[in-house]
Amino acid sequence: MTKPFPAALAEGIDEPCRFDIEVADLELIEGEVPTDIDGLFVQAVPDPMYPPEVAPLWPMTVAAGGDGAVRAFRIKDGCVDFKTRHVRTQRYLLEQAARRSLFGNYRDPFSDDPSVAGQDRTTANTAVYMHAGRLLASKEDGLPYEIDPVTLETKGVWNPGGKITSKTFTAHPKWDPANGEMHGFGYAARGETTRDLAYYVFDADGEMVHEAWFEAPYAAMIHDCALTEHYMLFPLMPLTTDLERLKAGGQHWVYDPDLPTVIGVIPRKGRADQVRWFHAPPTFTGHTINAFEEDGRIVFDAYECDGNGFAAVMPDKHGRMGDPSKVTTRAMRWRIDYHAPSEELTEHQVLAVADGEGPHIDPRRLCQSYRHVFAPTLNRSRLITDRNGRVVPVFFNQLTHFDLTTGHREDWYAGEGATLQDPVYFPRSATADEDDGYLIVVLNRPLEKSNELVILETRRLAAGPVARLKLPVRLRLGIHSNWIDGSLIPAWR
C-alpha cells in the first residue's frame, strides 16, 4: 500500500489525482456550447502516482515533477466529453511495477533509486501538440511520447526513423503554417547540464529533414523558441545548471540575475557555424509570443520578467527564494539584424504590461505579423484570503485580450476566489478575422476543490462565458494546453 503524500503535495486543490477516467457529456451549468466548435482541447498535467521518497523535496519537484497525464475535452455538436489518462512512460511503468516512487528530484538522476540508474526519466508532462496526425506529449528532458488522440493510450516514444540523436526535445516546437514544417530542438542534448543544442526540422509528414548541433554560451534552460520566414530563435533563460551542484545534492536550476539576455539565431535549416548569439542587459525571458520579419530584420516578441520569473519554485544563485508578487511580467519586442556587425541588442520595446504567462495567438499568424494576443493574467487587487486568513495562491484570475495595434486591453475576471489554468485560443472559422474566435479554459475553485470548463467568445470577452460545464471530479493544475481541430485527427475525418 502506498504511503501518504508529503504535505507539500497534499494541500489544496493541487493534491494528486492519480486516476485515469472518462466522463461522457459533461453537465452544463450555464449557457450553451457553440455548435460550430469541433475539436479537442488537450492539456499536459504533472500528476504523481506515488509519493516521492527523496529528501529534501525541492519545490520544482512538487510543481513539475509528477508523472505526465493527458487531459482531453472532445467538443462537437454542442456536447463535451472528458477523458484523462496517464502517459505510460518508461518511468511510469517502472514505478508501477515496483509500486513505489523510484525517481527523485526534478531532473536529478543522482537522487534516483539505484535500480533505475540510466533509465529514461522523462514524465512527458509539460505540453501536448499534434504533428503529422500524431498527438505528442512532451517534457523537455526527454523525447516525446505518441498518444492516441481518441483513446489517449500511449503508443511509445516518438522518434521518426530513429533519426533524433538528441537525448531531449522541446515541449514548445514551432510550426510554419505555410508548409506544415515543425521546427524543434533539444537542449542539454547530450545529457543533463551540458551546453549542447540539437536543432531539428520535420516536414508535414513527420519525416526529419534537417539536423544541426552546436553549443549554447552556457548551460541554461531554453524552454521556448521562435520561428520566422528565414530564421529560428533560441532565447536563453537566466537559469543555470551545474553537474557538481547536482552531484552534491543541490537543485537543478538556479536563477542568476547578473547574466545578460542571450538570444541565439540560426537560419532555417542552417549549419552550426551560422549561429549568432545576440546579447543585451539582463532580463528574464519567458514564453515567446511570436516572431516575424520586417524591413530586413527579425521582430521577436516574448514575455519578460523584471526578476526571477520562477521565484516560487527556483532559488537564486545565493540560495534565496524570491517573492512572485514582486515580479512584473511585460510583453516585450526585440528587433534583431542577423547581418549586423555587432551582436549587441539595443532596440527593445514594451508592448504591454501582462502580469501573466502563456500567451496565445491565432495559429495562422505564426511566423507573420500579427495584432492580437490572448493570455491568462493576474489582477493583484482582487486576491482573497481563506478561512485562516492566508492569501489564496493565484497565478491567474483573468483572461485578457491585448490589441497590440491600438494598445487596448479587455479583461474577463473569473470571480472571487476563482483561478485559471492555461487557456487555448482558436479562430471561429478558417476565414474568420484574427481576433474572432473562442477561448477555452479550465477554471479552478480552490476553496471548494472543484473545477469547471469555461468557453468564451473573444469579441465579447468581458461579457463572460457563453458556456460553463461542471467537472464531476477535482482536477490538478495542468501546465500547457493546446487546441486541435477535429479535421486534423485521422480517426475523425
N, C-alpha and C positions, 0 to 999 in steps of 0.2 A: 504494500500500500504506500502511495506516495506521501511524502512529508508535507507539512503546511508550507505555504509560500512565505517568504520573509515579508515583514511589514511594508517595506518599500514597494513591493509588488502587489500587495493585497489590500491597499487602501483606495477608497473612492470608486469611481466608475471604471478605472483602468485595471481593475482586478482581472487576472487571466480568465478567458472564457473556456478554452480547451475543448471546444466542441466543433464537429462538422454537422451542419444541419441544412435543411431546406424547408422553406415555407411558401406554399402556393398562394397567390392572390392576397397580397398584404391588405390589411384593413384600412380603409380610407377614413381619416379623421375629419378632413375639411377639403372643400373644393373638388375638382375633377382632374384626373390625369389627362393631359392633352393627347388626343388620339393620333396626332401626327408624329409622335415620338416613337421610334422603333430602333432599339439598340440595347447595348449592355453597358451599365455603369459598373466599373470594377475598381477595386481598391486593394492595396497591399497592406497587410496588418501583421505586426510582430505580436505573436500570442504564444507564450511559453507553455509547453506541455508539462514540463517538470520544473520544480523549484531549483534554481541554481545552487550548486554546492561549492561555492567559492567565497573566500573572504580575503580582502574586503570586496564587497559587491559594488562596482563602480556605477555612477549614475547613468552613463551611456549604455551600460548593460541592461539596466532597468528599463530605459526608454526605448532602446532599439535592438536589444539582443535576443528577443523572443523568436521562436520558430515562425516561419512565414506562413500566413494564411491568405487565401484569395477570397475576397468578399465580392459578390456579384448580384446585381439587380437587373433582371431582364424586364424591359419595359416595351409593351406592344399592345395595341388595341385598347388603350386606357387602363390596362392592368399591369401590376408589378409582382413578379415572383422573386424571391430572395433565396440565395444559397451562399454558404461559406464552407470552405474546405482547406485543411492544411496542405501545404506543399510537401510531398514525400521526398525531401532531400535526403542525401546520404546521411547527414547529421540526424535528421528526424528519425530515420529508420534504425540507426544505431541506438539511439536513446529509447525508442520504443521496445527494441529487443532487450535492452538492459533494464527497462522500466525505471529509469532514473536519469538525471542530468549527467552528461559526460563532458560537456564543453563548458569552459569557464567564462572569463570576461570578454567583453566586446573586442574582437579582432586580436585576441591574445592567446596564441596556441600554447604558450608556456604555462597557462593556468588550466589546461585541459587534463582530464584523466589520462594516464599513460596508455591505456588500452586503445585510445583513438588518435595516437600520435601519427601525423602525416595524412589523416583523413580530411575530406572536404568539409570545411567548417561553415560554408555559406548557408544562410537561412532563407534566401530568396524573399526577403520581407519588406522591400523598400518601394518597388514600383511594379506595375503590371502594364504591358503595352502589346500591341498587335503589329506583326510584320509578316508579310507574305502568307497571310492566312493562318499564322501561328500566334497563339497567345503566350507571352513570355513573362515569367515572374523573376525579378532580378534584385540582387543586392550587390553593391559594387566590390565586394570582397571575393567574388567567385563568378562562375559563368551562369547565365540564366537557365531556368528550368521551363520546359514547354508544358503548358496546361491545356487540357481540352476545354474550349470555351463554353461548351454546353454542359458537360458533367462536372467540370473542374477537377477531373482526375489528372494526376501527374504522369506525363509521358516520359520524362527523363531530362537529362542535361541537354541543352541546345548548343550544338557545335557543328554547324553545317559542313559536312565533308571532313570533319576533324581538323579544319584549317585554322581555327582560332588557337594560336600558340600561347597567348597570354593566359596567366592564371586567373585574371579578373576581367570583368566587363561592367561598364557603367550602368546605373539604373536610369540614366537620362540620355539615351541616344537622341539624335535629331533626324528628321525626315525632310526630303525635298519633295514638296507636293507636285512639282512639275514632272519628275521622272520616277518617283516612288523609291528612290535610294534611301537607305538608312546608314547614317554615319555615326559610329560609336568608337569607344576606346576603353582600354583598361589602364588604370594607374596602379602602382605597386605591382606591375605586370609580371615581374619575376619573383614576387613574394613580398610579404609584409615588410614595410619600412624602406623598400627600395625606391629609387627615383625613376624607374623605367616606365615609359608610356608606350602602348601599342595602339596605333590608330587604324581603324578598320572601316571599310565601305562594303555594304551589301546591296546587291541590286534588288529590283522589285520582286524577284522570285526567291530571294533569300540566299542567293549564292554570294560568297565573299569574292570581291573583285579587286580589293586593294588592301595592303598591309604595310605599315611603316613603323619602325621602332626608333625611339630617341629618349633622352633623359630630361627631366624637369630640373630647374635650378636647385631645388631642394625637395626633400621627401614631404610632400604636402597632400592634404585632401583636395582632390579635384572632383567635386561632386557633380558638376553640371558642365555643359559645353554649349556652343552656339554655332550656327551654320549660316553662311551667306551663299550667294551665287558662285563665288570663286574660292572661299576660304572656310576653314574650320578653326574655332577658337577654344582655348583651354584656360579658363580663369582659375588660378590657384587660390585656395583659401589660406589664411594665415594660421593654419592648424598644422603642427608638425608632429612627426612620429620618429621614434629612435629605437633601434634594436636593443641597445644596452639598457635603456629605461624599461622596456618590456621584460627583458630577462630578469631585471631587478624587482619586478612586481609592480611597476608603475603603470599609469594609464596610457592607452594607445595614442590618443591625441591630446595636445596642449595648445592653448592659444598664445601666439606671440604677437603682441600689438606693435612691435618695432619692425616687423617685416614689411617690405614695400608691397604695393599692389603689383601683381605679376599676371600678365595675360599672354599666353602662347598663341601664335598664329602660324598656320601652315596652309599652303594652297591645297585645295581639294585634290585628293589622291596625290599629295606631294611626298617628297623624299625627306629623310631625316635632316639633311643639310639645308633644307629650305625653311626650317622652323625658325621663327624670330620670337624672342621673349621681350615684351614691352613692359616698362616699369613706370610706376607713379608713386606718390606718397601713400602711406599705409591707410587701408580701409579693410573692411570685412566683406568680401564679395560673396553673395548668397546665390540663390537660384537665378538663372538667366530668364529674361523675358522674350527677347527676340534679337536678331541681327540681320542687317541688310547692307547694301552698298549704295552710296550716294556721292556723286561728284568725284568718283575715283577713290573714295575712302570707305572704310568699314564703319558702320554705325552699330555699336554694341550696347544694348540695354540690359541692365541687370539690377537686382536688389542689392543694396549695400547697407551695412550697419556701421554706426559710429562707435562701436565697441564689440565685445565678444558676442557674436550672433548665436552662439551655442552656450550662453552663460549658465543656463540651467543644468547642463549636463557635462560641460568640459571646463577644467580649470585653466588658469593662465600658466605661463612658464614658471611662475613662482609658487604654484600650488594653490592659488586663491580662486574660489568660485565667485562668479560675477552676479550681478543683480539684473535679471532680464528687464525689470520695469524701468531701468535707466538707459536702455539701449533703444535708439530710434532707427527705424528702417526707412530708407528712401529708394525710390526708383530712380536710377542714375543712367546717364548716357555718356559713353565714351566715343570719341572719333579717332580712328586709327588709320594711319597711312602705312600700309605694309612696305612700300618702297622708300619711305623716308630714311635719310641717312642716320637719324637718331632714333633710339628705341625708348626715349623718354616721352611719356604721355602728358599732355597739358590740357587738352580740350575735354572738360568734364562738366556736365550739366545736370541739375536736379530736375527731374520730370514730375515727381510727386512725392509727398510725404506719405508713406504707405502704412507703417506700423503693422506690418503683416508679412505674410510669406506666400509661397505657392502661386505665383501669377499665372494666369491663363489667357490665351488669345485665340482668335479664330485660327484653326489649324491651316486654313487655306492661305493665311498670310505669312506662314513661316518662310524665312529667307527673303522676305519682301518688306517694303514699307508698310506700316500699319498705324492704326489710330487708337484702338480700344483695348483696355486691359481689365480683366475681372479677377478679383482676388479676395481671400478672407483677410479681414483686418481686425484691429483691436481698438475699441473705444474704452480708454482707461477710466473715463469719468463715470462709467456705468457698471463697474465691478461691484460685487456684493459679498457679504460675509455669511458663513454658515452659522449654525446654532451655537458654536463655540467661539464665535467672534473672529474666526480666521477668514481671510480673503479667499474666496473660491478660485483656485488656479485656472487661468484662462489664457489660451493662446489667441483665440479669435472669437469675437462675439458679433461680428458684422460681415456682410458681403458687400463689396464695393465695386462700382464701375468707374474707372478712370478714363476720361476722354483726353488723350494727350495733345490733341489739336487745340481744343478750347480751354483746357485746364479744369474743366468742370468735373465734379465727382458726385455720384449718387450712392447712398448707403441704405442698406436694409439691416436694422438692428434685430437680432434674433430673439430678444426678450430677456426679462430678468432671470439671471442665473443660467441661461442657455449658452452653450458654446458650440462651435462649428468645427467640423473636420475639413479636409481638403476637398473643394468642390470640383466640378467639371463644367466647362462651357462648350457648347456646340451651336452652330447656326441652325435656324429653323428649317432651312432647305438648302439645296446646292446653289440656289440663285439668290438667297437672302443677303441683305446687307451685312457688313462685318459685325454690327452690334445687335442684330436681330436674331435672338435665339433663346436658349434656356440655360439656366444654372441649376444643377442638381447637387445636393449636399446632404451628408448625414449630420443631423443635429443631436447634440447631447444635452441631457438634463441631469447634471451631476448629483444634485441633491435628491432626486427621485431615482437615480440609477436607471434611467430609461433613455431610449433613442427614438428618433423619427427620421423618415426620409422626406426631404422637402424639395419641391420643384418651383422655380420662379421664372418669370419671363423677364428678360434683360431690359426691354424697353419700358417696363413699368416696375422696376426693381423695388423702389421704395414702397410700392403698394403691398408688398408681401407675397407669400406663396400663392400659387394657383392650385397647389395640391400639397397636403400633408398626409403621410401614411405612417401608421403605427408599426414599430418593430416589436414583436412579441417576446424578444429576448434582449438583454443588455449587450451592447457591443463595445468592444475595446477600441481605443483610439487607433485609427489607421494612419498610414503615412501618406503615400501619393495615390491619387485617383486618376482614372482615365475614362474617356467615353469612346466606345467602339460602335460605329454604325452597323445596324443589323445586316446590311448588304455585304459587309466585309467578312462575315463569318460563314465559311463554306457550307455548313450544315443548314443554314437558314436561307440560302439563296434560292 
